[in-house]
């Protein structure tokens, strides 16, 4: 597994844990957690997805940011449409049904109206992006009601303590702090930027949940290179590399790093914090 894929998977895991810990409060109002059963492994797989509502249904799309192939969760639910969702603090079982024909066209239009970026994703790929309806389970769909031994319910996850740290440019939500790694949700107000800094030991990767930001990152020849990042995009910030986050719009990111929380050397700062590690 390459570094980029490892960072992506850690970011998704962090997003899921942060959503569960906070009921989705700080990681996007239009998100849900979808749990499917792996068609090969049989293991439960959880992903955060943008949702819209259509009557009693929640609707999601397998955009993968315009990638050339469908996401794994889509193949899982086609194989086994019994899924579990979490919306806010509510966890319930649902039946997944792939929208087709006029239903898909209508729902796809609603998705684009809610999130214009999905039109951009569509323009990047030759495939038809699948649209999936997550519908309430009727008695005829319920494996327990039909006398099956199958039980799709999952135990509620124990809520993990979180720490919110206010910053002059926004805030951070620390959703896990261990002796091996740290996970944060970071919110940066539009037009604000963090300090220009580097770390002596800390190694981190960031994943954009929503919004648009510019990552100013030191390149191989020692120059700061501006990299524009949007939803679903990620980068690694290696030890010793100068970097700065700048929000074009209100931006939420997931940061997963090694545990050296106080390891920050500020070179420039808009809030007078040069040379310190204070919040």
N, C-alpha and C positions, 0 to 999 in steps of 0.2 A: 504494500500500500504506500503510495507516494505521500509526500509531506502535505500537498494541497488537499488530498482526499482525507488525510488524517485530521487536518485543521477543520475541514468542512464537517466531518462527523462529530468532532468535539464540540463545534459550535451548535450543531443541531441538538446534541445531548444537553448542552447548557441551556439552550432555548426551552427545551422540554422541562427541565428541572426548574427553571425560573418561572415558567407558566404554572406548573403545579404548585410551587411554593407560594405564589402570589395570587392564584386564581386568574392569571392573565392580566392583572392590573397594570403592570408596567411593560408589557411586551406586545402590545397591539390590541386594539379593541375589536378588530375584525378577524382575529385568529381563533382557531380551535386546534385541539390535539386529536389526531386520528390514530387509532390503534388497529392494525390489521394483523392477520396471522400469516407468517412467512410461508409461501407456497412450497418451498423446499425444506426449510429448517423446522417449520412448525412453531417457531418462536414468535412472541408478540413483538411487533415493531411499531414504534410511535414516531410520528412526524408532526410538526406544526405547519398548518396551512391557512392561507387566507380563505375566508368564507363569506358567502352572502346568504340571505334568508329568502326563501320562496314558500310562503305559507308556513306549514309546519316542518318543511324540509330545510336542512342546511345544504349548501351547494359548494363544491370545491372543484378546482381544475388542476389537471396534471401538466402544468406548464414547464416545470423544471427550468425556468428562466429562458425558454426558447431552445433548450437542448434538443439534439436530434432524435432522442429516444424517450419513451414514456418512463416515468419514475417507477421504482420498484413497488411502492405502495399500491399503484394502480393494478399491476399484475396480481398482487396479493388479493385484492378485493374482488377482482374478476374470478379468481379461483375459489375464494370463500367470501361471499358478500356480508357475512356476519361481522360487524365491526363495533368498536366502542369509541365514543367521542367524549371529550371534555370541553365544555363551553363555560368559561368562568370557573365556578366551583362545582358545577353540575356535571356528573359523569353518568352516561347512559349508553345502552346498547342501541344500535341502529342497523338497518338494512341498506346496503349500498346498491344503487342501480345506476347504470351508465345511461346518460341521456342521449337520445338519438333523434335525428330528423328535426322537425319543427321545435321540439322541446329543447334540443341542444342549441339551436339558433337563438331561441328566446332567452335562454339562461346565459349563453355566452355574451349576448348584448348587455344583460344586467351586470355581468362580471366586469366588462369593459367600462360600463358607466360608473361602477363603483371604484375601479382601479385601472386607470388608463395604461399603466405599464404592461397589462396583459395583452393589449394590442401590439405593443412593442415585441413582446415575447412571440406572438403569433407570426410577426413579420420575419423573425429570425430562423424559423424552422419550416420544413416542407410537410411535416406531419399535421394531422388534425388533432389539436389538443383535446384530450378527453375531458368531458364535464360529467361530474358524478353527483347524484342526488343522495344524500344521507337521510333516509326516511324513518319515521317512527315505526317500531315493530308492531305489526298487527298480529292478532292471535294465530293466524294461519302461518305467519313467518317465524313464530317463536319456537325454537327447538325444545324448550322446556314445556311449553303448552302442548306440544305434539307428543310428549312422553319421552323425548330423547334424554339421554344421560348428559348431553352436552350442556355446559354452563359457561356462558360467555361473560359473566360478570367478573370484574376484577375488584380486589380489595382496595379501598381508598388508601392512597399513599400518605404516609405520615408527613405532616407539614414540617418543613425544615425552617429553622430560624434564618431570617435574612436581615441584612444591615443596609440601611439607606444612608448614603453620605452625600450631603449637599455640596455642590461645587459652584464657583462663580459663573461657570458657563452652562450649568445644568445639574445633573446628579448621577450618582452611581448606585446600583443595587447589587450588593455582594450576596449572591445566592448560594455559594459554597466556598469555604476556606479550609483547606486541608494542608498537611505537611508536604504534599506532592504537587498540588495545583490549586488555582483559584479561579472562580467563575464570576463574571460580573455582567449585568446589563448596564450599559452606559447611554445616557440621553444627553444630546448636545443641542442647545437652542440654535435656531437658524441664525447664521451670521457670526456665531461665536467659534473660537478655536482654543484648543488646549495649548499648553506650553510647548515650545520646541525643546525636546529632551532626548535623553538616551538612558539605557540601563546597563549597569556593569554585570549583572547576573541574570536578570529577568528576561525570559523569552516568552513572547506572546503572539497570539493570532486573533484577528478580529473578523467578525462576520456581520454584515449589514442586515438588519431586520427590515427597516423601512427608512425612507428618506434618501438624501444624497449627500455625500461628504467627499472631501478631498484629503487623501492621505499623502502628506509630504514625507517622502521616505528617501533616506540616503542610498544612492545606488553604488555600483561597483567602483566608480571613479571618484567617490566622495562627494558627489553633488546631490542636492535635494531635488527629487523628481516628483512632480505632482501626479497623483494617480486618482482618478475619479472612480468612486465606488457607489453602487446602488444596491437595492434589495437583492439578496441572494449571492452577493459577491464577497470575497474574503481575501485577506492577505496575512502573511506572517511578518512580524517585526522581530528581527534577530537581535541578539545581544550586541550592544555597542553601536547599533545603527541609530543615527539621529532621525527623529520623526516628529510629526505634528498632525493632529486631527483637526480638520476645519469643516464645519457643517454648512452646506449650501442651503438646505432646508432643515427643519426639525428632523433629527436623525437618531435612531435607536440602533445600537450595535451590541453584539455579544462579544465579550473578551474572555478568552481562556488563556491562562498564563501559568508559569512557574510561581511559587508562593512568596517571592520577595516583594511584599507590598510597599515597603519604604525605599526600594531601590529605584530612585528617580533622580536624575541630574538635570535640572532645568537650566537651559542656556538662555532662553528668552521667554517672557511671559507677559501677557496683556494685563495681568492683575497684580504685578509687583511681587511675584513669588520666586524670582530667580534664585537659584542656589539653595532652595528649601524643598522638603518633601511634604509640606503641610497641604491639607485638602484644598 
